[in-house]
Amino acid sequence: MADTIDSNVTGARIAEEASPGVLPGSPVWDVLEPNSYDDFGSEITTAARNPLNPSRQRKKGSVVDLDASGGFQQDFTETGLLKLMQGFLFADAHIPGDTKPVFGAAVPITSTTAGTKTYSAASGLGGFAAGDLVLMSGFAQAANNGIKTVVSSTAGTVVVSEAVGASEASPPSSARIQKVGKKAAAADLAIVIAGSQVTLTSTTLNLTTLGLVEGSWIFLGSEDNKFVNVNNRCFARADVISANAIIFGKTSKTMVAEAAGPAVDILLPVFVRNEPNPDNIKRRTYQLERTLGRDANGVMSEYLIGSMSNEFTLNLQQGELITADLAFIAQDNEQRDGLTGVKAGTRPSLATEDAYNATSDVRRSKMAIVTPGNPNPSALFGYATEFSLEINNNVSPNKAIGVLGAFSMTAGTFEVGGSAEVYFSDIAAVQAVRNNADVTQDLILVKNGSGWVFDIPLLSLGDGRLAVEQDQPIKLPLETMAAESDLGHTLMVARFPYLPSFA
């Protein structure tokens, strides 16, 4: 037996349960990349017997309660957190189309045919349609990867307009087709300005078929197909959606009127929000696995059973990597020695990804007073030194006689908030606190041709006491408290698998 076990030999994975405390028949154990842990395991409560007796000594007691929980911090990467955000927002992600979706079974791609520009599968490709922009990835032939445009599809085939490289009789298991946008024909899309209201209009494309909901984010333009005016190549939030018009509630640039001209691509994200419709609210539970090195027989491990997502914090600090803290409340804790081994299931490897940083990867961090009809009002501040976005589900364990640990969980009020320290430049931010103004906030991150949007449509501000120090710029600490918006949700998180170089 080893005298010590080093922390560097540990590892962590997570699997979604079929029901609280019960894994599915073939669980998938996704890799986690913790930088550190926070109270991972269980806290045991014992009660000693203390009867009246001449010796005045206690008697050995018993274990009477168990509180299981766990948390960790990891770097914010491109794909490492999207699946977990479903748990913190109690919802399924909205996916435009994907042969390897965030949840659900994957569709294996069985072949590619260069001559007919066709990608084939046994089934499952019928969800793609003519005009869809798709991101091909994971194929052995480099020319089979990249952005393509769908010409037609059936349940077993997708035909694209762009060239396909050499045919692949048996593509790798990593091969993937992911819908990332929609192509609008030339002379179809235009930007209409009425006062400060900005509307995207179409002649032919039915904008209700894009899979958007009120408050969805899109990006206008790709490398090849974009508006002429650079201000119209931007992120935008679709607040009002009809067949031939989308009124934007937010835009990342001040857009200008532009008549229909060149073909324009509309890029679409995978997004998840706290759902306003109770029928769409989904409570997930997980098992978290932490391996603890090896004993004489194999890998030792411990598990948090029936874990529910409780607290999430996104941390941005000047000159640092962006990190996320995740915390779970569990029903029970289990330990396994090397002879018992880790639990069965599929254990996919994790693709190497760069972490986002708070310097070059932040395209926008904006807080502004909600101004109806104006999608790009003036910001309350120009620069910040630190920022956090916090989710709290207020999960509490339900306990009962005859149960060690918890038999279920209760989810409390869904809370979104955070804090920021900004450079003071205008008294408007201080006045917004005092006036309890309606404020909106968004964070846009872009890295390596993909990106994220975190959007809080409505919040109020707290604190707001100016920090004045000698020989230092004046700073303003702010607390944020989000609330349900007219869009029906409190928080929207969107991930764009593809973005052009000018995003």
Secondary structure, 3 states (H helix, E strand, C coil): CCCCCCHHHCEEEEEECCECCECCCCCECEEECEEEEEEEEEEEEEEEECCCCCCCCCEEEEEEEEEEEEEEEEECECCCCHHHHHHHHCECCECCCECCCCCCCCCCEEEEECCCCEEEECCCCCCCCCCEEEEEECCCCHHHCEEEEEEEECCCEEEECCCCCCCECCCCCCCEEEEEEEEECCCCCEEEEECCEEEEECCCCCHHHHCCCCCEEEEECCCCCCCCCHHHCCEEEEEEEECCEEEEEEECCCCCCECCCCCEEEECCEEEECCCCHHHECCCCEEEEEEEEECCCCEEEEEEEEEEEEEEEEEEECCCECEEEEEEEECEEEEECCCCCCCCCECCCCCCCCECECCCCEEEEEEEECCCCCCCCCCCCCCEEEEEEEEECCCEEECCCCCCCCCEEECCCCEEEEEEEEECCCCHHHHHHHCCCCEEEEEEEEECCEEEEEEEEEEEEEECCCECCCCCCCEEEEEEEECCCCCCCCCEEEEECCCCCCC
